[in-house]
Amino acid sequence: MSTDVNDDELLSVPLLVCARVNNDVREADEAPIRQIKRLSRSRPKKKVRPTWNSFMRRVSPVRFRRMFRMSVATFEKLCDDASNRMTEEMFRPEAFLLHGGMSDQPTSWPLQHQGGHVPGEAKAAASL
């Protein structure tokens, strides 16, 4: 019985050595890839958000009503009322943003990366 224990111990040594060599080889293979990824990092590209008008052109009035449970005219009136109650700088309708409404205020790099200011119509649609 003592020879069986010694044989098992002798067999486990090469298995441990093989596992260690396998890990070393894997790390050596992955090191250049990690180095290339680290060196080629760049800032994410600027995101271009679709405009509210392009969304409205793609969506039929029937689908719009199913999505938001109101007609397009009612939604536009809701946005106009919200814009009139708040200031345009607070609601930020798309027409206001497209015609330079927020261009005089500085924007941070993350905001530019995320696509800029979100139009008020998109915020109202998301809240519905």
C-alpha positions in Angstrom: 0.0 0.0 0.0 2.8 2.4 0.6 4.0 2.0 -3.0 0.5 3.1 -4.2 0.8 6.3 -2.2 4.3 7.0 -3.5 3.1 6.3 -7.1 0.2 8.8 -6.8 2.6 11.4 -5.4 5.0 10.9 -8.2 2.3 11.2 -10.8 0.9 14.4 -9.2 4.3 16.2 -9.5 4.4 16.1 -13.4 0.7 17.2 -13.5 1.5 20.2 -11.3 4.5 21.1 -13.4 2.5 20.8 -16.7 -0.3 23.1 -15.2 2.3 25.7 -14.2 4.0 25.6 -17.6 0.6 25.9 -19.3 -0.2 29.0 -17.3 3.2 30.5 -18.0 2.8 29.9 -21.8 -0.7 31.4 -21.7 0.5 34.5 -19.9 3.4 34.9 -22.4 1.0 34.6 -25.3 -1.4 37.2 -23.9 1.2 39.8 -22.8 1.8 41.2 -26.4 -1.9 41.5 -27.0 -2.4 43.4 -23.7 0.5 45.6 -24.6 -1.0 46.4 -28.1 -4.4 47.1 -26.6 -2.9 49.4 -24.0 -0.9 51.3 -26.6 -3.7 51.7 -29.1 -6.3 53.1 -26.6 -8.0 56.2 -27.8 -10.9 58.3 -26.7 -14.3 57.0 -27.8 -15.6 58.5 -30.9 -18.2 61.2 -30.7 -21.7 59.9 -30.7 -24.2 61.3 -33.1 -27.7 61.1 -31.7 -30.6 60.9 -34.2 -32.7 64.0 -34.2 -36.3 64.1 -33.0 -37.5 65.1 -36.5 -35.8 62.1 -38.1 -37.5 59.9 -35.5 -40.9 61.5 -36.3 -40.3 60.9 -40.1 -39.7 57.2 -39.4 -42.7 56.6 -37.1 -46.2 56.5 -38.5 -48.9 58.4 -36.7 -50.6 55.0 -35.8 -47.4 53.7 -34.3 -46.7 56.9 -32.5 -50.2 56.7 -30.9 -49.5 53.1 -29.8 -46.1 54.1 -28.4 -47.1 57.2 -26.5 -50.9 56.8 -26.1 -51.6 60.1 -27.6 -51.7 61.6 -31.1 -48.8 63.5 -32.6 -50.7 66.8 -32.4 -51.4 66.2 -28.7 -47.8 65.4 -28.0 -46.6 68.6 -29.8 -49.1 70.6 -27.8 -47.8 69.0 -24.6 -44.2 70.0 -25.6 -45.2 73.5 -26.5 -47.0 74.0 -23.2 -44.0 72.6 -21.3 -41.7 74.9 -23.2 -43.9 77.9 -22.6 -44.3 77.1 -18.9 -40.5 76.6 -18.4 -37.9 78.6 -20.3 -36.6 77.3 -23.6 -33.2 77.0 -22.0 -34.7 74.6 -19.4 -36.9 72.5 -21.7 -34.5 72.7 -24.7 -36.8 71.9 -27.7 -34.9 70.6 -30.7 -35.5 73.7 -32.8 -33.9 75.7 -30.0 -30.8 73.5 -29.9 -30.4 73.3 -33.6 -30.5 77.1 -34.0 -27.7 77.6 -31.5 -29.7 77.9 -28.3 -27.0 76.4 -26.1 -24.0 77.2 -28.3 -22.8 80.1 -26.0 -22.6 77.8 -23.0 -19.5 75.6 -22.5 -20.1 71.9 -22.7 -17.9 69.3 -21.1 -16.1 66.7 -23.1 -18.3 63.8 -21.7 -21.4 65.7 -22.8 -20.1 66.1 -26.3 -19.1 62.4 -26.4 -22.6 61.4 -25.4 -24.2 63.4 -28.2 -24.7 66.8 -26.7 -27.9 68.1 -25.0 -31.0 65.9 -25.2 -34.0 67.7 -26.8 -37.0 68.3 -24.6 -39.2 66.3 -27.0 -37.0 63.2 -26.4 -37.1 63.7 -22.7 -40.9 64.1 -22.8 -41.2 60.9 -24.9 -39.0 59.0 -22.6 -41.0 60.0 -19.6 -44.2 58.9 -21.2 
